[in-house]
């Protein structure tokens, strides 16, 4: 009887470890989203970076627009454009920062994730 109880407990613990802490793997998307366009702003290298993210009802990113007028020409502004395209292609805000534009990249990604959070 004790051996059976230990086995049941072991199976339950394993189940919690495997399934209880699992993620949906959608990289910060708004699963069960209300869909629509959401906006958030973060401080970039030269000024504010505003990201507008459009998500569908499944939380997948379908469009990304932004304002990064005060970011450095050739660096931050280019990084914002690359990040917007990468997020549209990935359907997610889980993209890599652009080398050489870390501050702008981090602000852009953080703003995108905050916008997605609003869709939940």
Secondary structure in CASP SS format (residue, H / E / C, confidence):
PFRMAT SS
TARGET T0000
AUTHOR 0000-0000-0000
METHOD secondary structure of the structure
MODEL  1
X C 1.00
X H 1.00
X H 1.00
X H 1.00
X H 1.00
X H 1.00
X H 1.00
X H 1.00
X H 1.00
X H 1.00
X H 1.00
X H 1.00
X H 1.00
X H 1.00
X H 1.00
X H 1.00
X H 1.00
X H 1.00
X H 1.00
X H 1.00
X C 1.00
X C 1.00
X C 1.00
X C 1.00
X C 1.00
X C 1.00
X C 1.00
X C 1.00
X C 1.00
X C 1.00
X C 1.00
X C 1.00
X C 1.00
X C 1.00
X C 1.00
X E 1.00
X E 1.00
X E 1.00
X E 1.00
X E 1.00
X E 1.00
X E 1.00
X E 1.00
X C 1.00
X C 1.00
X C 1.00
X C 1.00
X E 1.00
X E 1.00
X E 1.00
X E 1.00
X E 1.00
X E 1.00
X E 1.00
X E 1.00
X C 1.00
X C 1.00
X C 1.00
X C 1.00
X C 1.00
X E 1.00
X E 1.00
X E 1.00
X E 1.00
X E 1.00
X E 1.00
X E 1.00
X C 1.00
X C 1.00
X C 1.00
X C 1.00
X C 1.00
X C 1.00
X C 1.00
X C 1.00
X H 1.00
X H 1.00
X H 1.00
X H 1.00
X H 1.00
X H 1.00
X H 1.00
X H 1.00
X H 1.00
X H 1.00
X H 1.00
X H 1.00
X H 1.00
X H 1.00
X H 1.00
X C 1.00
X C 1.00
X C 1.00
X C 1.00
X C 1.00
X C 1.00
X C 1.00
X C 1.00
X C 1.00
X C 1.00
X C 1.00
X H 1.00
X H 1.00
X H 1.00
X H 1.00
X H 1.00
X H 1.00
X H 1.00
X H 1.00
X H 1.00
X H 1.00
X H 1.00
X H 1.00
X H 1.00
X H 1.00
X H 1.00
X H 1.00
X H 1.00
X C 1.00
X C 1.00
END
